[in-house]
Amino acid sequence: MQPDRRVSLLDLYKLWPLLRGLEGDRVERVYSAGELFALATRESVLLLSPRRGPALVRGGVELPPGASRCRQLGELEGRRVDVVEQVNGDRVLLLRAGRASLVLEWVREGNVLLLDGEGRVSYALRQREMRDRVVARGRPYTPPPRPGDAFSDSLASLYERFRASSRRAAATSMSLAASLPAEVVYEAFHRRGVDPGLRASEVDERLFAALLSEAREVFLEGLADPQGGYEAPGVPGALYPFRAEHLGATERVEGFAERLSSLIARLALEDARGPPLEDVASKLAEAARAAEEAARLLASHAWRVDQVLEAYRRLREERLPWGELAERLRSEFPEVVSVDPSKGVVTVQLDGVSVEVQAGLSAMANAERYFERAKAARSRLGELQRSRPSRPAAVVVAPRQRAGQPWYAQFRYFRTSGGFLVVAGRTAGQNELLVRRYLGPGDIFLHADIHGAPATVLKAEGRQPGEEDILEAAQFAACYSSAWRAGLYAVDVFWVPGGQVSKKPPSGEYLGVGSFMVYGKRNYVRGVRLELLVG
């Protein structure tokens, strides 16, 4: 049986370089097929599934019949993806394109949202008013609250959250309390030799601490191998970001991100297509047959079934414990298979067939319910067979690549007299993209010493640029800064090796899109004249 695979938090961290590769790509078309959304760029197709998570496909994908251009997200078409971000450290992905932002949540029931420039919801797949937040058009977007963090929260607070779900299985409670993937927690229990089916109430703080420590180790083990994953031989879809011994996934494979993205894409497309019509028709026919058989058996054994139900109601009035009630009922009526007082259901065996009956109804009333169920299944089957010839064709979505264009064509660029490529961003989003994706530690980063200037990169490509090359790059950076619009004659420009530029801010501070931290000594080119030759 294929695992019900979804993108976990650990998966997301290992997929991150792949997803960040979207930055700078232009969204050409947006499609939807039910709850599945597809963004086609010139390089790839991004599938967004509220159930499975994101999947980036380099080739084309075939969306199911009925897929169409998504009018609600049409605002994204023609815009470049400036930034790809994770929200709140959770399974929430945000793509910022101009003033609009697209959000995919694959926690709880999942959602896809479009936010305006003020962070308000302009479209939501699901609008809900929940205990901890409201998702509605026109309201500010609030991400799902995250219960806890296994790496930053104190042991005491995590254990308190864990014990709050004392009636759950211990592995489930730990996964929820510490925001750890379930498979990571189960692996920790396996390695420690602890039964994951224990109730949370049976796990003391000392054992909890040991299991939590083991789960952290499993998580970090996966992060330490960014390219690798593990498969269970012979089990389709059994691909995990760490060595999952409890699942038999012990065979290491390379290219985990690409493999997982392909797997999630396939599962998301299967979700959107639904089961084959032949399978649906077969299940409907079987459901109708089983319901008709149950109705016939109840009608044939109505007198005996009514006796069983009368005895059940009498025992319920005695307020017996459920176990004792079931035992006494079975001792009097051997045909009773099981009893579920919480649902008011008694299962009886009639001529070798198990039939569920509602204890609050008579045998014939139960038979009538089964006849109605069979009638509904037959009706649905007829509709399905009549509609089959008119099914629309599938929709193929593929990247729209522009042949022969280099990566830097989207930016401002030129080559110095020494042959070095110099690239500058046109917008804050392009500045972000240029530094995050294309600035290497051996390159030169330049910036005019004035507010409102592009990030400029001189690509060294293993060579050592001379003073003349740096001066020309500095002049390029100066001319496209706000100094030109201000009518200044000259401006200072600083430069540093690429390794001194970082997106990591000091503790407690935040860096906006297109902003960076420059650490270490800055080298200045003073009084750079604003002169630019075009041609």
N, C-alpha and C positions, 0 to 999 in steps of 0.2 A: 504493500500500500504506500502511495506517495505521501510524504509529509505535507502538512498544511503550512507551507513556508511563507513567511512574511519577513520584511526587512526589520531586523532588531536594532537596538541602539549600537551594539558592537558592529553589526553589519554596516550601519550607516557610516561609522568612522572609517571603515575600510573602503567604502564606496566613495568617500569624500573627494579624493583626487579626480575621480571620473566625473562626479557631478560638478565640481568646480570648473571642469573643462568647458562648461556651458557659458561661462562668463565671456562676454564679447560676441557671442553668437546672436544673430538676428532671428527673432521668431517670425517665420514665414506664414505659417497657418496653424490654427488651433481647431481641433476636432473633439467631439464627444461621442461616446457610445454608452448610453446608460450612465453609470457612475464612473466610467473610465474616461480620462482626458488625455489627449495626445498633442504635444507641441512639436511641430516640425521646424527645424532650423536648416541651414545649409550644410551642416555637418552631421546631424543626428536627429533622432526622434526621442523625445522624453515622454514616457508614459507615467501618468499620475493615478494611482489606484488608492482610494481611501481605505481599502481593505489590506492591500499588500505593501504599499509604499511606492517609492519611485524606481523607475527602471530606465536606463539610457541605452538606446539601441543605435548602433552605427549604421545599420542598413535600414531598409524599409520594413514596415509592419502592415499586416492586413487586419484592419478593424472589422468587426462583425457587421452583418447587414443591418441597415438602419442608422449607421454612424453618419454624422454630418458635421459641417462647419459649426463651431460653437459661437453663437451670437453673443452669449453672456460674457465670454472672454475675448471677444474680437478686438478690444482695446489694446491687447498685447501684440497684435500682428503688426509687423513692421518695426518693432522696437528691439533694441539690443538688450540682452540680459546683462545688467551691470554687476550685480552681486548675487551669489548664492549663499544663503545663511541657514544655519540651524537655529531654531527658536527655543529658548528656555532649556537648552540641553536635553531636549526630548525628541520624540519621533515626529517632529514638525519641521517642514522644509519651506523656506521662503525664497522666492526669486524676485528680485527687484529689477524692473524694466522701466526706466524713466521715472515718472511719478507714481506709477501703478506697481503693486506687489501681488504676486500670486502665492497663495499659501496652501500647502498640502499637509493635512493632519491624518496620520494613520494610527491614532490612539483612540480608544473607546470605539464608537461606531464609525469614526473617520469623517473627514470633510474636505472640501475644496472651496477656497474663498478667494475673492479678488478685493484688494484694498485700494482705496484712493490715496492721494498724496498726503492726506492728513491721518492715514492709518484707520480710516473708517471702512466698514464692510459695504461694498457696492454690489457684491454677489456672493451668495453662499449656497452650496448644494443642499445643505440642511440648515434651516433656521430653528434654533432651540433656545428655550429659557431653562437653564439648569440651576442647580443649587449653588454652584460656584462661579458661574459666568452666564452671560447672555450673548448669543450669536444671532444677530438680526441686521438687516440692511439699515445703514445710517448710523449704527452704533460703533463706537471704537472697538477695534479688535482686541480681544483678550485671549492669550493662548491657554491651552488646558493646564491646570495646575499640576505640578510634578510632585508626587508624594514624598520622595526622599532621594538622597544621593549617597550611594555606597562609599564614595571616596571623600566626601567633604562633611557629611553629617556625623555627629557624635554617635558612638555605639549606643549610648543610653537612649537617644531619641529614635534611632532606628529600631532598637528592641521594643520600645514603647509602641511604635507603629505596628511592628510585627505582632505583638500580643493583642493589639486591638482587633485583629482578625483571628482570634484564638480558635474559632470553630473550623477554620479552613485548614487544608493540608499545609504542613510547615513549609514545603518548597514554594507553594503558591503565595503564601503570606510573605515570605522573604523576597520573592520576586517583586511583589507589589510595594512592599515597604522600602526597599532599597533601589527601586527602578533598575533592576538587573534583568536581562533576558532570561526567560524561563529555562532555556536549555543550558545556560551558564550555571544557574542555581542547581538544576538536576545533576549536572556533571560534578559540582562541588559535593553534593550529597553522596554521589556514587564513589568519588575518590576517598571520602571520609568513611565510607561504609555505613552510612546512616539511611534509614528507610525514609524516602521523601513523602510517604503517605502518613507519617506521624502528624498528629494534630499540633498546631502551633502551641497550644497550651501544654504540650508534653515536652517542649524544648526550653531548657533553662537558659539564662543569659550566657553562661560559660560555653555551652554547646553552640548557641547562636553565634557567639563571637568567633568560634573556630570555623563554623560553616561559612560565615561572612568573609573571613580571611581567605578561605579556600576559593570562594567565588570570585573575590577580587583577583586572586592569582590567575584563575582561568581567564578572566576578562583581559588582564594585562598580557597574558600569554598570547592571546589572539592579536592584540595591538602590536606586539613585538614582531609579528610576521606579517607586514602589510600586504604582501603579494600572495601569500599562501593561504590555502584553505584545506579542509579535509572532507573526503567523501566516504560514504559507506558503499563498498563494492556491491553491485547488483541491486541497489535500492535507488530507483529514480528520484531525483530531487533531494537526496540526502546530502546536502552540501552545507558545511558549517565553517565559521571563521576561526575555529580552534579545534584541537583534537578532542572530539566528543566520544569518549570511550563508551559511555552508557548508551549511545545510539549506534555504535559500531562504525563510526566515522573516523577511521584511523589511517586512511591512505591520503598522503599529502599531495596536493595539486597546486600548480602555479596559476596565476591569472584569476585569483578569487573574485575580484570586483567585476570583471567582464563575465565570468561564469554565472555569478549570482544575478547580475543585471539581466542576463539572458533568461535565466530561470524565472525570475519574478515577472519579466515581460510575458513569458509564455503562460504563466498561471493567471496573470491579470487579464490577458486576452481570452483565456478559457472561461474566466468568471464572466466576462462581458458577453461572450457568445452564449453561455449557458450550455446545458447538456445537448447532445445531438437530438434532433426531432424524433429519431427512431427510438432513442432511449426513453424520452419523455412519453412517447406513445405507448411503449411497452410497459412502463411503470403505471400509467393511467389504466391500461387494460387490466393489469394485475391487481391494482387497487380496487377496480370495479368488481372483478371476479371474487376477490377475498371478501369484500363487503356483502356481496350477494350471498356467498356461502355462509357468512356469519348470521345474516338475517334469516336464512333458511333453517339453520341449526337452532337458533333461538325460538323460532316459531314451532319447530318440531319438539323441542324440549321445554316449552314455556312453563308447564306445571312445575317441573323440577327446579328450573331456574328461579321461579317465583318463591319457592320454598327456601332456596339459598339466600335470596335477597331479604326475605322476611327474617330469617335467622340472623343475618348480618345486622339488620336494623335493631333487632332486639338486644344483641350483644353490645351495640354501640350505646344503647340507652343505659347499660350497666356501667358505662365509663371504665371499661377494662383497659389495661395497658395494651398497646397495639399488638405486641408480640403474642400476648395471651389470647387476644381476640382472634388473631389469625389461626393460632393453634387449635382453639376450640371449634372454630368454624370448619377447619379441615378434618378434624376428628369426626364431626357429624356428617360432613359432605366430602367424600374423598375426591370428587371431581373439581374441588376448589384448588387452583394452582397457586394463586397469590392474592394478597389483600393489600390495598394502599388506602388506608383511612384518610390520609391527607388530601387525596383527590376524590375520595368516595368511589373507588373503582375496585371491583372484584373480577378476577380472571378465572374463568371456569373452562374445563376441557370437555368438549362435546363431540363425541364420535372421533376422538383423536385430534381435534382442532382446538387450539386455545382461543377463547373469545373474551374480550374485555366488555364488561357491562357496567353501566352507571347504577350504583346502588339506590339512588333516589327514584328510579323509574321501574316500571314493571318490565317483564320479559318482552311482551309485545311492543311496548314503547321503545325498548332498546332495539328490537328488530326493525321497527319503523325508521329509527335513526340510521341504521345500516343500509336500509333500502334507499333512503335519501342520499346517503353518501355515495352509493353505487350509481345512482341516477346522475349526480353531479359529475362524477368521474367520466361516465359515458358521454355526457354532454360536452365536457371539455375535450375529450378525445375526438369527437365529431368536429368541433371547431378547429382543432389542430390539423386534422386531415384535410378539411376544406381550405384552410389558409396556406397550406404547404406550397402550391404552385405559384403563389404571388409573392414569395419572399424576395425582398430587394437584394441587389448584388452587394458583395463585400466592398469595402472602401480601402484602397491601398494608399498608405501614407509613407512617403520616402523623403529623405533629405534632398533639398534643392541646392546642389553644389554648383559653385561657379568655378569652372575649369581655369587652371593656370594662374590663379591669384595667390600671391604670397600672404603669409599670416599678417604682415604689417600693413597690408593695403588699406585696412580700415582706419589706421591711424594717420597722423601727419608724419612724414618721413623724408629723409634725403641721405645721401652718402657724402662723407667728408672727402677732401682731396686725397686723403690716405686710403680711401676705400672702405671706411667703417660706416656701418648702418647706424643712423640716429633716428629714433622714433619718439614721438610725443603724443600724449593723449589729447583728444578733442573735448572731452567732457570729464566730469568727476568720475563717472562710471568707467570710462576708458582709462583714466589714471589708475584706478583701482585694479583693473584688469592687467594693465601693462606691468605694474609692479608685482602683482601676485603671480602672474603666469609667466612673464617673459624676462623679468630682471634676474640675472644670474649673479652669483657672488663675485665673479670676475669682471662683470660689466661696470660701467660708470653711470651713476645716477646724478642728474643735474636738475637744479631748480632755481629759478630767478628769486632773488631775495626780496620778494614783494608778494602781498596777498593777491591771489588770483593768477596763478601761473601753472602751466602744465607740468606733469611729471615727464621728464625727458630721460631717455636711456640710450647710451652709446653702447652698442653690442660689440664687445671685444673679440669674441669668438676665438679665444686662445692667443690673440696677439696683444701687443702692448701699444696703445694709441699714443701718439706724440702730442706735444703742446699745441701744435696747430690744429690737430683733430679735436682736442678738447675745447679750444677757443671757438672753432666753428660750431660745435655742438652747443656751447654756451650762448652764442649769438642766436642760434635757432630757438633755444629755450627762452631767451629774453624777448625776441620779437613776437612770440605768441603769448606773452604774458599781458597782464593788465597795464603794464608800463606803456605799451604801444597805444592803447586806447586813451591813456591819460596824457599822451603827447610828450612823454619824457624823451630826453635825448639818449640817456644811457642808464643802466641799472647793473647792480652787482649780481653775479650768479655763483652759487656754490656747487661743488661736486664732491662726491664720496664714492668709494667702492660699493658695489651692490650689496655686499655682505653687511654693511652698516645700516641698511634700511630695513625696517620691520613694521608689521601691522600690529605688533603686540604693544599695547599701551602700558604706562606705569599702573601699578595697583590702584584701583578705585577710579580710574579715568576711562573715557570712551573715545574711540576714534571713529569719526564719520566716514562715509564713502569718499574715497579719493584723498584721505588724510593718512599720514604715515609718521612714524618716529624715526629720526635719524640719530644714531648713537655714534659717539666718538668724534674725532677731529674733522672739521669741515675745511675744505680747500676752496679758496675764493678766487674768482676771476673778476677783478675790479673794473668798474666803468665800462661794461660791455655796451658797445654802440648798437642802437636799434636800426640795423641796416639789413635788408633782405632782398636778395636777387631771385626773381621768379622767372623760370624759363629753361 
